[in-house]
Amino acid sequence: MEADSTRELLLQITESVRWYMESLQEGGVTGFPRAATPSQGGTGERGNGETEKLRRGEMSATPRVSESPSPQVSSPSAPRPQSVPPPTVSSVVAPQAGDLFLAPTLQTVKTLEELRAEIGDCRRCKLCQGRTKIVFGVGNPRAELVFVGEGPGRDEDLKGEPFVGRAGQLLTEIITKGMKMRREEIYIANVVKCRPPENRNPEPDEIAACEPFLVKQLDLIKPRIIVALGTFAAQTLLKTKTPISRLRGVWHTYQGIKLMPTLHPAYLLRNPNDKRLVWQDIQAVLREMGRL
């Protein structure tokens, strides 16, 4: 069983990295700069010819010393060289694909409280620069049903709780009036846990930095059903670029868990005529839960 779990984790990491790289490519990124390899003496790189001779063993790796070196005379009046200050490093830690999946501290987390503590005052991506509060998630830690959204908006950023603005009020109506359930019975989380500036779409590097925490949340909760709200939640969990209009209304699988993509409540506020589509999706969820 442990081998199967490790294999599943590696497949998940590989798929996440592939999806992230494809997102970067679609955004116009064609490559990454290669760091220069420092020379053995630290003063510069060897020429290509010298490198090839060294590889074939035709040249010593130790630099030759001239037979008649010129004496060096130090001048007491010569100005001392000024030290160059190191480059300024941003306080935002750039995410590295797979780091959080592989981190022993994350793998040993056993509860949602421990996971929140592991996140800490997160600075793993640039979203930390403008956030007010981290929006971790809320609800029943043993929920049968989990709703996953895109990211916090203004109201969520201020309160530190997902779906509390106008879109959240609509989601609450779907849960309480449509599904006849209480918000406390389910769990609600987001793909990214910090508000994107001006409520813009989350970017690939931001999703890559935050996704491992969502993966761990779902692993700890172990719900029967996930409802993915909107494009980014569905595409992130299913690792696909298929539009939400084609994904919704059809059952999918995430790590052995049934997943129903549907339209985001914020979209419904702008397009109320499509509420009937979401109700169709919610009815399918209720039937699967044995509540309809």
Backbone as CSV, one residue per row, in Angstrom:
resi,resn,N_x,N_y,N_z,CA_x,CA_y,CA_z,C_x,C_y,C_z
1,MET,0.818,-1.201,0.000,0.000,0.000,0.000,0.855,1.257,0.000
2,GLU,1.955,1.202,0.758,2.848,2.368,0.817,3.462,2.650,-0.549
3,ALA,3.819,1.584,-1.287,4.384,1.757,-2.628,3.365,2.385,-3.560
4,ASP,2.092,1.945,-3.449,1.042,2.520,-4.281,0.853,3.987,-3.972
5,SER,0.908,4.333,-2.680,0.743,5.732,-2.282,1.872,6.592,-2.816
6,THR,3.103,6.074,-2.755,4.255,6.821,-3.272,4.150,6.992,-4.781
7,ARG,3.744,5.928,-5.479,3.591,6.010,-6.939,2.525,7.027,-7.309
8,GLU,1.415,7.035,-6.577,0.334,7.992,-6.848,0.799,9.416,-6.619
9,LEU,1.609,9.621,-5.564,2.134,10.949,-5.276,3.059,11.426,-6.381
10,LEU,3.944,10.526,-6.864,4.865,10.891,-7.937,4.112,11.212,-9.230
11,LEU,3.084,10.435,-9.536,2.273,10.720,-10.720,1.585,12.070,-10.598
12,GLN,1.125,12.372,-9.402,0.466,13.656,-9.156,1.436,14.812,-9.338
13,ILE,2.650,14.657,-8.817,3.666,15.696,-8.953,4.018,15.900,-10.421
14,THR,4.226,14.787,-11.127,4.580,14.865,-12.546,3.498,15.576,-13.337
15,GLU,2.248,15.234,-13.066,1.137,15.848,-13.796,1.030,17.337,-13.467
16,SER,1.274,17.700,-12.195,1.210,19.112,-11.807,2.305,19.920,-12.491
17,VAL,3.509,19.362,-12.545,4.618,20.056,-13.203,4.339,20.204,-14.700
18,ARG,3.815,19.137,-15.327,3.514,19.203,-16.757,2.474,20.274,-17.038
19,TRP,1.432,20.292,-16.213,0.368,21.280,-16.416,0.897,22.697,-16.210
20,TYR,1.764,22.873,-15.217,2.341,24.191,-14.942,3.207,24.656,-16.110
21,MET,4.022,23.759,-16.656,4.891,24.121,-17.768,4.072,24.457,-19.018
22,GLU,2.993,23.714,-19.238,2.134,24.029,-20.381,1.483,25.391,-20.218
23,SER,1.120,25.739,-18.979,0.517,27.049,-18.720,1.512,28.162,-19.002
24,LEU,2.763,27.951,-18.599,3.799,28.944,-18.873,4.018,29.099,-20.371
25,GLN,4.019,27.970,-21.075,4.231,28.015,-22.527,3.109,28.780,-23.212
26,GLU,1.883,28.558,-22.769,0.762,29.283,-23.348,0.855,30.776,-23.036
27,GLY,1.504,31.117,-21.916,1.674,32.516,-21.550,2.835,33.190,-22.257
28,GLY,3.538,32.469,-23.147,4.614,33.063,-23.931,6.013,32.746,-23.446
29,VAL,6.137,31.949,-22.367,7.461,31.582,-21.862,8.004,30.446,-22.722
30,THR,9.166,30.662,-23.321,9.750,29.664,-24.228,10.983,28.980,-23.653
31,GLY,11.464,29.451,-22.518,12.641,28.833,-21.926,13.037,29.547,-20.662
32,PHE,14.011,28.987,-19.968,14.518,29.555,-18.737,16.013,29.822,-18.886
33,PRO,16.496,30.914,-18.298,17.925,31.203,-18.412,18.753,30.157,-17.680
34,ARG,19.867,29.781,-18.301,20.757,28.801,-17.686,21.829,29.528,-16.882
35,ALA,21.966,29.111,-15.627,22.960,29.759,-14.779,24.362,29.451,-15.287
36,ALA,25.225,30.473,-15.278,26.607,30.280,-15.718,27.352,29.396,-14.738
37,THR,28.148,28.460,-15.262,28.939,27.568,-14.419,30.243,28.245,-14.058
38,PRO,30.523,28.441,-12.765,31.762,29.103,-12.381,32.971,28.250,-12.708
39,SER,34.067,28.897,-13.075,35.287,28.162,-13.392,35.912,27.607,-12.139
40,GLN,36.832,26.678,-12.327,37.458,26.017,-11.183,38.254,26.999,-10.352
41,GLY,38.849,27.995,-11.005,39.625,28.977,-10.266,38.804,30.147,-9.816
42,GLY,37.560,30.258,-10.260,36.681,31.312,-9.816,36.905,32.623,-10.537
43,THR,37.708,32.663,-11.623,38.017,33.933,-12.276,37.402,34.036,-13.654
44,GLY,36.700,33.004,-14.107,36.097,33.063,-15.435,35.989,31.683,-16.023
45,GLU,35.267,31.555,-17.140,35.092,30.258,-17.766,36.217,29.977,-18.750
46,ARG,36.546,28.689,-18.916,37.524,28.295,-19.915,36.914,28.450,-21.296
47,GLY,37.750,28.648,-22.297,37.267,28.663,-23.674,36.833,27.287,-24.092
48,ASN,36.077,27.204,-25.146,35.557,25.917,-25.599,36.674,24.945,-25.942
49,GLY,37.743,25.455,-26.563,38.851,24.579,-26.926,39.524,23.998,-25.706
50,GLU,39.740,24.826,-24.693,40.375,24.341,-23.468,39.485,23.350,-22.759
51,THR,38.196,23.611,-22.780,37.279,22.690,-22.121,37.323,21.319,-22.766
52,GLU,37.366,21.300,-24.122,37.404,20.032,-24.835,38.711,19.292,-24.576
53,LYS,39.834,20.042,-24.534,41.124,19.390,-24.253,41.143,18.829,-22.840
54,LEU,40.577,19.572,-21.904,40.552,19.108,-20.530,39.722,17.835,-20.422
55,ARG,38.596,17.793,-21.171,37.755,16.603,-21.134,38.495,15.386,-21.654
56,ARG,39.354,15.568,-22.688,40.081,14.443,-23.270,41.353,14.115,-22.514
57,GLY,41.660,14.906,-21.471,42.856,14.633,-20.697,44.119,15.170,-21.320
58,GLU,44.014,16.027,-22.351,45.192,16.564,-23.013,45.718,17.827,-22.326
59,MET,45.007,18.233,-21.292,45.395,19.479,-20.650,45.200,19.331,-19.156
60,SER,46.108,19.824,-18.388,46.017,19.730,-16.944,44.952,20.662,-16.427
61,ALA,44.263,20.201,-15.408,43.242,21.057,-14.811,43.863,22.181,-14.005
62,THR,45.171,22.034,-13.660,45.853,23.081,-12.897,46.390,24.135,-13.835
63,PRO,46.075,25.413,-13.599,46.564,26.466,-14.498,48.090,26.520,-14.513
64,ARG,48.682,26.752,-15.732,50.125,26.874,-15.831,50.587,28.203,-15.248
65,VAL,51.764,28.162,-14.661,52.369,29.368,-14.106,53.526,29.786,-15.008
66,SER,53.581,31.033,-15.366,54.640,31.524,-16.239,56.001,31.293,-15.600
67,GLU,56.999,30.947,-16.468,58.325,30.673,-15.947,58.998,31.930,-15.416
68,SER,58.649,33.071,-15.952,59.252,34.318,-15.496,58.158,35.301,-15.118
69,PRO,57.567,35.047,-13.982,56.470,35.930,-13.594,56.981,37.324,-13.289
70,SER,56.206,38.297,-13.656,56.566,39.682,-13.359,56.286,39.964,-11.903
71,PRO,57.245,40.582,-11.243,57.019,40.895,-9.831,55.887,41.892,-9.690
72,GLN,55.067,41.691,-8.667,53.969,42.597,-8.397,54.372,43.543,-7.293
73,VAL,54.208,44.792,-7.563,54.592,45.806,-6.593,53.338,46.504,-6.118
74,SER,53.111,46.444,-4.839,51.931,47.097,-4.291,52.224,48.559,-4.047
75,SER,51.289,49.382,-4.406,51.449,50.813,-4.227,50.663,51.260,-3.008
76,PRO,51.349,51.881,-2.019,50.638,52.288,-0.806,49.600,53.356,-1.093
77,SER,49.766,54.069,-2.219,48.828,55.147,-2.487,47.665,54.693,-3.365
78,ALA,47.698,53.440,-3.827,46.625,52.954,-4.689,45.334,52.831,-3.903
79,PRO,44.227,53.265,-4.485,42.954,53.192,-3.755,42.527,51.740,-3.557
80,ARG,41.951,51.491,-2.402,41.472,50.148,-2.102,40.183,49.890,-2.884
81,PRO,40.048,48.695,-3.486,38.811,48.397,-4.246,37.610,48.395,-3.319
82,GLN,36.507,48.960,-3.801,35.287,49.002,-3.002,34.488,47.724,-3.215
83,SER,33.949,47.219,-2.120,33.154,46.004,-2.219,31.821,46.320,-2.879
84,VAL,31.389,45.394,-3.726,30.120,45.569,-4.420,29.015,44.975,-3.561
85,PRO,27.980,45.751,-3.245,26.908,45.206,-2.409,26.184,44.088,-3.126
86,PRO,25.751,43.072,-2.368,25.029,41.965,-3.002,23.707,42.453,-3.558
87,PRO,23.190,41.776,-4.607,21.900,42.185,-5.171,20.783,42.014,-4.166
88,THR,19.812,42.904,-4.239,18.674,42.840,-3.345,17.816,41.632,-3.692
89,VAL,17.437,40.878,-2.678,16.627,39.691,-2.881,15.237,39.977,-2.379
90,SER,14.232,39.707,-3.198,12.848,39.940,-2.804,12.491,39.052,-1.633
91,SER,11.627,39.560,-0.768,11.176,38.767,0.372,10.203,37.678,-0.039
92,VAL,9.755,37.719,-1.282,8.846,36.679,-1.778,9.663,35.492,-2.253
93,VAL,9.388,34.339,-1.707,10.106,33.125,-2.083,9.467,32.546,-3.335
94,ALA,10.241,32.395,-4.390,9.705,31.852,-5.637,9.353,30.389,-5.453
95,PRO,8.180,29.959,-5.909,7.793,28.561,-5.758,8.605,27.664,-6.663
96,GLN,8.905,26.472,-6.173,9.601,25.474,-6.968,8.694,24.267,-7.111
97,ALA,8.496,23.858,-8.345,7.535,22.798,-8.624,7.860,21.554,-7.821
98,GLY,6.846,21.060,-7.090,6.995,19.807,-6.367,7.577,19.937,-4.979
99,ASP,8.141,21.117,-4.612,8.785,21.243,-3.312,7.828,20.919,-2.173
100,LEU,6.612,21.474,-2.240,5.680,21.271,-1.148,5.150,19.848,-1.123
101,PHE,5.042,19.201,-2.314,4.620,17.810,-2.341,5.649,16.938,-1.622
102,LEU,6.925,17.282,-1.781,7.994,16.452,-1.263,8.415,16.822,0.147
103,ALA,7.978,17.993,0.647,8.421,18.455,1.959,7.975,17.475,3.040
104,PRO,8.916,16.969,3.831,8.543,16.026,4.893,7.545,16.621,5.864
105,THR,7.648,17.921,6.152,6.726,18.548,7.099,5.300,18.503,6.596
106,LEU,5.107,18.622,5.287,3.758,18.583,4.727,3.229,17.156,4.695
107,GLN,4.087,16.213,4.422,3.658,14.823,4.360,3.260,14.293,5.733
108,THR,3.844,14.848,6.778,3.545,14.354,8.125,2.382,15.081,8.787
109,VAL,1.825,16.095,8.123,0.687,16.830,8.676,-0.516,15.897,8.771
110,LYS,-1.181,15.905,9.923,-2.286,14.976,10.164,-3.637,15.661,10.316
111,THR,-3.669,16.961,10.567,-4.930,17.661,10.766,-4.922,18.971,9.985
112,LEU,-6.116,19.537,9.782,-6.218,20.827,9.114,-5.560,21.928,9.935
113,GLU,-5.618,21.803,11.242,-4.965,22.802,12.098,-3.453,22.776,11.905
114,GLU,-2.889,21.581,11.799,-1.454,21.465,11.556,-1.092,22.004,10.169
115,LEU,-1.960,21.782,9.204,-1.707,22.291,7.852,-1.724,23.810,7.842
116,ARG,-2.680,24.400,8.549,-2.727,25.864,8.608,-1.467,26.411,9.281
117,ALA,-1.005,25.729,10.314,0.226,26.160,10.981,1.423,26.034,10.046
118,GLU,1.426,25.003,9.201,2.518,24.809,8.248,2.557,25.932,7.212
119,ILE,1.387,26.411,6.803,1.327,27.523,5.858,1.917,28.783,6.473
120,GLY,1.616,29.016,7.747,2.174,30.174,8.447,1.819,31.490,7.781
121,ASP,2.736,32.439,7.852,2.576,33.734,7.175,3.151,33.574,5.764
122,CYS,2.419,32.856,4.935,2.938,32.372,3.657,3.454,33.492,2.755
123,ARG,4.662,33.272,2.209,5.262,34.192,1.246,5.816,33.413,0.057
124,ARG,5.091,32.373,-0.315,5.565,31.487,-1.373,5.279,32.010,-2.777
125,CYS,4.471,33.047,-2.889,4.240,33.665,-4.194,3.937,35.141,-3.998
126,LYS,3.819,35.857,-5.088,3.684,37.317,-5.027,2.342,37.790,-4.492
127,LEU,1.359,36.911,-4.370,0.069,37.328,-3.841,0.162,37.797,-2.394
128,CYS,1.209,37.379,-1.716,1.350,37.784,-0.312,1.543,39.291,-0.170
129,GLN,1.996,39.938,-1.228,2.325,41.358,-1.141,1.101,42.243,-0.947
130,GLY,-0.071,41.794,-1.420,-1.238,42.657,-1.334,-2.365,42.120,-0.482
131,ARG,-2.177,40.956,0.108,-3.268,40.361,0.865,-3.440,41.021,2.228
132,THR,-4.635,40.870,2.782,-4.895,41.266,4.163,-4.835,40.045,5.068
133,LYS,-5.552,38.995,4.668,-5.567,37.761,5.449,-5.470,36.558,4.513
134,ILE,-4.833,35.508,4.997,-4.850,34.224,4.285,-6.226,33.601,4.489
135,VAL,-6.831,33.145,3.396,-8.153,32.514,3.467,-7.943,31.007,3.325
136,PHE,-7.851,30.336,4.429,-7.459,28.924,4.439,-8.591,28.014,3.988
137,GLY,-9.730,28.130,4.633,-10.870,27.261,4.371,-11.720,27.199,5.619
138,VAL,-12.945,26.709,5.474,-13.846,26.687,6.628,-14.841,25.553,6.457
139,GLY,-15.260,24.985,7.597,-16.290,23.957,7.541,-15.952,22.717,8.337
140,ASN,-16.656,21.652,8.022,-16.532,20.380,8.709,-15.277,19.651,8.238
141,PRO,-14.335,19.355,9.138,-13.100,18.676,8.718,-13.326,17.237,8.269
142,ARG,-14.541,16.709,8.478,-14.874,15.358,8.008,-16.057,15.427,7.041
143,ALA,-16.106,16.496,6.286,-17.258,16.730,5.416,-17.373,15.679,4.324
144,GLU,-18.610,15.320,4.012,-18.882,14.413,2.898,-18.775,15.152,1.567
145,LEU,-19.009,16.474,1.627,-19.035,17.303,0.429,-18.115,18.505,0.609
146,VAL,-17.271,18.770,-0.387,-16.368,19.921,-0.368,-16.610,20.759,-1.618
147,PHE,-16.774,22.063,-1.402,-16.828,23.020,-2.510,-15.447,23.657,-2.652
148,VAL,-14.923,23.705,-3.873,-13.632,24.336,-4.138,-13.843,25.481,-5.115
149,GLY,-13.455,26.685,-4.706,-13.569,27.854,-5.562,-12.227,28.266,-6.125
150,GLU,-12.197,29.473,-6.668,-11.003,29.972,-7.356,-10.033,30.646,-6.397
151,GLY,-10.511,31.698,-5.721,-9.661,32.451,-4.801,-10.477,33.494,-4.070
152,PRO,-9.911,34.085,-3.029,-10.649,35.071,-2.242,-10.892,36.363,-3.014
153,GLY,-12.017,37.014,-2.723,-12.285,38.357,-3.206,-12.042,39.366,-2.093
154,ARG,-12.556,40.566,-2.273,-12.312,41.634,-1.301,-12.864,41.288,0.082
155,ASP,-14.116,40.836,0.128,-14.738,40.525,1.420,-14.033,39.364,2.110
156,GLU,-13.668,38.364,1.336,-12.978,37.200,1.907,-11.599,37.592,2.428
157,ASP,-10.914,38.466,1.703,-9.589,38.927,2.104,-9.647,39.673,3.433
158,LEU,-10.711,40.435,3.624,-10.852,41.209,4.858,-11.227,40.320,6.053
159,LYS,-12.065,39.320,5.803,-12.567,38.482,6.891,-11.720,37.240,7.124
160,GLY,-11.019,36.771,6.085,-10.231,35.552,6.234,-11.047,34.289,6.114
161,GLU,-12.220,34.377,5.454,-13.103,33.219,5.293,-13.596,33.163,3.860
162,PRO,-13.659,31.975,3.251,-14.078,31.891,1.841,-15.574,32.105,1.646
163,PHE,-15.928,32.708,0.526,-17.313,32.871,0.087,-18.188,33.553,1.149
164,VAL,-17.849,34.797,1.443,-18.667,35.593,2.365,-19.207,36.860,1.703
165,GLY,-18.802,37.136,0.452,-19.316,38.292,-0.277,-20.617,37.950,-0.989
166,ARG,-20.928,38.676,-2.046,-22.174,38.454,-2.779,-22.209,37.057,-3.398
167,ALA,-21.087,36.629,-3.980,-21.040,35.276,-4.532,-21.188,34.241,-3.422
168,GLY,-20.636,34.537,-2.266,-20.762,33.637,-1.128,-22.186,33.533,-0.623
169,GLN,-22.892,34.642,-0.660,-24.303,34.610,-0.252,-25.124,33.725,-1.183
170,LEU,-24.803,33.793,-2.477,-25.505,32.930,-3.432,-25.158,31.463,-3.194
171,LEU,-23.875,31.190,-2.904,-23.481,29.820,-2.602,-24.201,29.318,-1.354
172,THR,-24.332,30.169,-0.351,-25.053,29.790,0.866,-26.502,29.443,0.554
173,GLU,-27.133,30.197,-0.341,-28.509,29.893,-0.740,-28.590,28.547,-1.446
174,ILE,-27.590,28.258,-2.290,-27.566,26.962,-2.980,-27.493,25.834,-1.956
175,ILE,-26.656,26.032,-0.930,-26.454,24.993,0.080,-27.682,24.848,0.984
176,THR,-28.176,25.965,1.488,-29.243,25.913,2.500,-30.632,25.730,1.882
177,LYS,-30.928,26.476,0.817,-32.257,26.406,0.221,-32.365,25.312,-0.830
178,GLY,-31.321,25.153,-1.635,-31.374,24.150,-2.692,-31.062,22.749,-2.198
179,MET,-30.001,22.635,-1.385,-29.558,21.319,-0.939,-30.112,20.933,0.422
180,LYS,-30.745,21.907,1.119,-31.289,21.664,2.459,-30.206,21.200,3.434
181,MET,-29.057,21.837,3.314,-27.941,21.537,4.210,-27.479,22.834,4.872
182,ARG,-26.625,22.700,5.877,-26.030,23.863,6.531,-24.583,24.015,6.073
183,ARG,-24.115,25.253,6.010,-22.720,25.469,5.621,-21.766,24.735,6.541
184,GLU,-22.142,24.594,7.799,-21.273,23.927,8.768,-21.104,22.441,8.468
185,GLU,-22.001,21.873,7.667,-21.918,20.451,7.346,-20.881,20.157,6.270
186,ILE,-20.569,21.150,5.453,-19.670,20.946,4.325,-18.345,21.650,4.594
187,TYR,-17.438,21.570,3.637,-16.175,22.309,3.731,-16.016,23.128,2.463
188,ILE,-15.488,24.357,2.628,-15.293,25.269,1.503,-13.844,25.724,1.481
189,ALA,-13.204,25.624,0.324,-11.805,26.044,0.172,-11.634,26.681,-1.202
190,ASN,-10.428,27.163,-1.471,-10.098,27.784,-2.746,-8.799,27.225,-3.295
191,VAL,-8.592,27.417,-4.591,-7.342,27.001,-5.219,-6.180,27.832,-4.687
192,VAL,-6.329,29.172,-4.663,-5.331,30.046,-4.050,-5.928,30.664,-2.797
193,LYS,-5.091,30.893,-1.802,-5.573,31.314,-0.493,-5.310,32.787,-0.188
194,CYS,-4.815,33.508,-1.172,-4.637,34.952,-1.040,-5.330,35.634,-2.219
195,ARG,-5.858,36.820,-1.977,-6.621,37.520,-3.001,-5.721,38.035,-4.123
196,PRO,-6.006,37.673,-5.388,-5.293,38.297,-6.503,-5.671,39.769,-6.613
197,PRO,-4.739,40.638,-6.974,-5.024,42.073,-7.074,-6.202,42.352,-8.013
198,GLU,-7.096,43.223,-7.561,-8.267,43.621,-8.358,-9.101,42.414,-8.793
199,ASN,-9.022,41.348,-8.021,-9.787,40.133,-8.321,-9.472,39.541,-9.697
200,ARG,-8.251,39.746,-10.172,-7.855,39.159,-11.453,-7.757,37.650,-11.303
201,ASN,-7.620,36.967,-12.450,-7.457,35.519,-12.423,-6.117,35.147,-11.795
202,PRO,-6.073,34.079,-11.016,-4.785,33.623,-10.484,-3.870,33.166,-11.607
203,GLU,-2.582,33.440,-11.469,-1.616,33.101,-12.503,-0.994,31.719,-12.229
204,PRO,-0.399,31.105,-13.260,0.104,29.728,-13.107,1.077,29.545,-11.943
205,ASP,1.999,30.504,-11.742,2.961,30.336,-10.652,2.283,30.429,-9.295
206,GLU,1.219,31.226,-9.203,0.489,31.354,-7.942,-0.286,30.074,-7.639
207,ILE,-0.898,29.513,-8.665,-1.608,28.240,-8.493,-0.626,27.133,-8.100
208,ALA,0.535,27.105,-8.760,1.539,26.070,-8.470,2.033,26.173,-7.035
209,ALA,2.145,27.398,-6.514,2.640,27.580,-5.146,1.617,27.146,-4.111
210,CYS,0.339,27.316,-4.428,-0.718,27.085,-3.438,-1.405,25.732,-3.574
211,GLU,-1.366,25.150,-4.745,-2.090,23.911,-4.990,-1.749,22.780,-4.012
212,PRO,-0.488,22.598,-3.611,-0.196,21.503,-2.681,-0.986,21.583,-1.388
213,PHE,-1.306,22.801,-0.937,-2.094,22.932,0.290,-3.531,22.476,0.065
214,LEU,-4.091,22.799,-1.095,-5.434,22.314,-1.411,-5.432,20.790,-1.524
215,VAL,-4.419,20.252,-2.169,-4.303,18.798,-2.291,-4.271,18.149,-0.913
216,LYS,-3.506,18.744,-0.009,-3.414,18.188,1.347,-4.728,18.351,2.102
217,GLN,-5.412,19.480,1.912,-6.719,19.658,2.549,-7.670,18.538,2.141
218,LEU,-7.751,18.284,0.849,-8.656,17.246,0.360,-8.228,15.860,0.845
219,ASP,-6.921,15.655,0.945,-6.410,14.379,1.440,-6.797,14.166,2.901
220,LEU,-6.782,15.234,3.689,-7.128,15.120,5.106,-8.635,14.971,5.314
221,ILE,-9.430,15.693,4.532,-10.882,15.655,4.696,-11.463,14.353,4.159
222,LYS,-10.933,13.909,3.031,-11.409,12.685,2.374,-12.920,12.728,2.114
223,PRO,-13.372,13.699,1.329,-14.815,13.788,1.053,-15.264,12.728,0.057
224,ARG,-16.562,12.494,0.009,-17.122,11.607,-1.015,-17.236,12.323,-2.346
225,ILE,-17.544,13.634,-2.269,-17.820,14.404,-3.478,-17.156,15.774,-3.379
226,ILE,-16.620,16.234,-4.496,-16.086,17.589,-4.623,-16.903,18.311,-5.689
227,VAL,-17.318,19.533,-5.382,-17.935,20.396,-6.384,-16.928,21.497,-6.713
228,ALA,-16.454,21.511,-7.945,-15.482,22.515,-8.392,-16.243,23.703,-8.968
229,LEU,-16.081,24.858,-8.358,-16.819,26.052,-8.741,-16.012,26.881,-9.730
230,GLY,-16.362,26.815,-10.981,-15.741,27.665,-11.979,-14.537,27.054,-12.676
231,THR,-14.012,27.838,-13.620,-12.956,27.378,-14.515,-11.703,26.936,-13.784
232,PHE,-11.146,27.799,-12.932,-9.835,27.524,-12.349,-9.873,26.367,-11.366
233,ALA,-10.942,26.241,-10.605,-11.041,25.108,-9.686,-11.118,23.798,-10.462
234,ALA,-11.971,23.760,-11.482,-12.135,22.528,-12.249,-10.874,22.182,-13.025
235,GLN,-10.293,23.147,-13.706,-9.104,22.874,-14.517,-7.897,22.514,-13.658
236,THR,-7.774,23.119,-12.487,-6.644,22.808,-11.606,-6.756,21.395,-11.063
237,LEU,-7.917,21.016,-10.584,-8.085,19.692,-9.992,-8.054,18.583,-11.041
238,LEU,-8.581,18.873,-12.229,-8.644,17.841,-13.268,-7.457,17.877,-14.217
239,LYS,-6.592,18.894,-14.062,-5.407,19.041,-14.912,-5.802,19.024,-16.394
240,THR,-6.642,19.963,-16.729,-7.132,20.042,-18.102,-7.317,21.499,-18.486
241,LYS,-7.348,21.764,-19.775,-7.636,23.090,-20.298,-9.044,23.161,-20.896
242,THR,-9.807,22.103,-20.749,-11.164,22.077,-21.269,-12.000,23.155,-20.579
243,PRO,-12.768,23.935,-21.327,-13.556,25.010,-20.711,-14.640,24.474,-19.785
244,ILE,-15.015,25.274,-18.813,-15.999,24.857,-17.816,-17.343,24.550,-18.466
245,SER,-17.645,25.196,-19.581,-18.916,24.955,-20.263,-19.025,23.511,-20.745
246,ARG,-17.889,22.881,-21.007,-17.882,21.479,-21.438,-17.660,20.515,-20.282
247,LEU,-17.042,20.999,-19.211,-16.765,20.142,-18.068,-17.992,19.957,-17.177
248,ARG,-18.775,20.999,-17.037,-19.880,20.988,-16.074,-20.943,19.961,-16.475
249,GLY,-21.659,19.492,-15.444,-22.761,18.571,-15.688,-22.347,17.138,-15.919
250,VAL,-21.058,16.870,-15.884,-20.541,15.513,-16.118,-19.671,15.111,-14.932
251,TRP,-19.842,13.901,-14.448,-19.030,13.428,-13.338,-17.600,13.152,-13.790
252,HIS,-16.656,13.605,-12.977,-15.236,13.332,-13.194,-14.688,12.702,-11.918
253,THR,-13.418,12.342,-11.954,-12.789,11.729,-10.775,-11.500,12.459,-10.428
254,TYR,-11.339,12.759,-9.147,-10.101,13.348,-8.628,-9.592,12.454,-7.503
255,GLN,-8.459,11.805,-7.733,-7.848,10.946,-6.713,-8.861,9.955,-6.127
256,GLY,-9.709,9.389,-6.984,-10.695,8.426,-6.532,-11.954,9.040,-5.963
257,ILE,-12.037,10.377,-5.950,-13.202,11.090,-5.406,-14.042,11.609,-6.569
258,LYS,-15.351,11.433,-6.492,-16.224,11.961,-7.535,-16.209,13.483,-7.512
259,LEU,-16.101,14.078,-8.705,-15.997,15.532,-8.816,-16.992,16.042,-9.852
260,MET,-17.783,17.033,-9.433,-18.743,17.665,-10.335,-18.348,19.125,-10.558
261,PRO,-17.908,19.481,-11.759,-17.647,20.888,-12.051,-18.968,21.617,-12.319
262,THR,-19.041,22.855,-11.881,-20.209,23.673,-12.170,-19.788,25.130,-12.293
263,LEU,-20.725,25.995,-12.620,-20.422,27.409,-12.817,-20.207,28.108,-11.484
264,HIS,-19.334,29.101,-11.498,-19.006,29.837,-10.275,-20.166,30.764,-9.899
265,PRO,-20.462,30.899,-8.602,-21.533,31.814,-8.190,-21.341,33.248,-8.678
266,ALA,-20.089,33.714,-8.767,-19.852,35.073,-9.274,-20.304,35.191,-10.725
267,TYR,-20.124,34.121,-11.500,-20.614,34.113,-12.881,-22.135,34.199,-12.896
268,LEU,-22.789,33.509,-11.972,-24.250,33.517,-11.931,-24.799,34.891,-11.585
269,LEU,-24.065,35.673,-10.806,-24.510,37.032,-10.501,-24.574,37.882,-11.763
270,ARG,-23.692,37.587,-12.717,-23.674,38.333,-13.977,-24.576,37.695,-15.035
271,ASN,-24.841,36.406,-14.859,-25.643,35.660,-15.842,-26.699,34.827,-15.106
272,PRO,-27.683,35.468,-14.515,-28.656,34.737,-13.685,-29.453,33.682,-14.445
273,ASN,-29.572,33.811,-15.760,-30.323,32.814,-16.523,-29.672,31.442,-16.499
274,ASP,-28.369,31.398,-16.160,-27.658,30.117,-16.127,-27.754,29.416,-14.769
275,LYS,-28.525,29.976,-13.856,-28.711,29.322,-12.554,-29.335,27.938,-12.719
276,ARG,-30.144,27.766,-13.758,-30.788,26.475,-14.000,-29.752,25.386,-14.286
277,LEU,-28.628,25.784,-14.929,-27.579,24.809,-15.220,-26.921,24.332,-13.928
278,VAL,-26.659,25.283,-13.032,-26.057,24.924,-11.747,-27.013,24.051,-10.938
279,TRP,-28.309,24.357,-11.009,-29.272,23.552,-10.278,-29.288,22.120,-10.808
280,GLN,-29.108,21.944,-12.106,-29.015,20.596,-12.669,-27.804,19.861,-12.095
281,ASP,-26.683,20.575,-12.003,-25.469,19.955,-11.455,-25.643,19.609,-9.974
282,ILE,-26.258,20.504,-9.218,-26.474,20.270,-7.792,-27.437,19.111,-7.569
283,GLN,-28.445,18.985,-8.431,-29.354,17.849,-8.325,-28.615,16.532,-8.529
284,ALA,-27.659,16.519,-9.458,-26.856,15.310,-9.671,-26.049,14.977,-8.417
285,VAL,-25.528,16.012,-7.759,-24.778,15.816,-6.513,-25.694,15.255,-5.433
286,LEU,-26.889,15.818,-5.312,-27.841,15.351,-4.300,-28.233,13.899,-4.541
287,ARG,-28.407,13.530,-5.807,-28.747,12.126,-6.108,-27.604,11.199,-5.697
288,GLU,-26.368,11.642,-5.971,-25.207,10.820,-5.604,-25.090,10.674,-4.090
289,MET,-25.501,11.713,-3.368,-25.453,11.672,-1.893,-26.658,10.979,-1.286
290,GLY,-27.631,10.610,-2.130,-28.840,9.968,-1.616,-29.793,10.933,-0.953
291,ARG,-29.718,12.206,-1.340,-30.587,13.238,-0.739,-31.687,13.680,-1.691
292,LEU,-31.829,13.031,-2.816,-32.854,13.416,-3.775,-33.522,12.168,-4.357
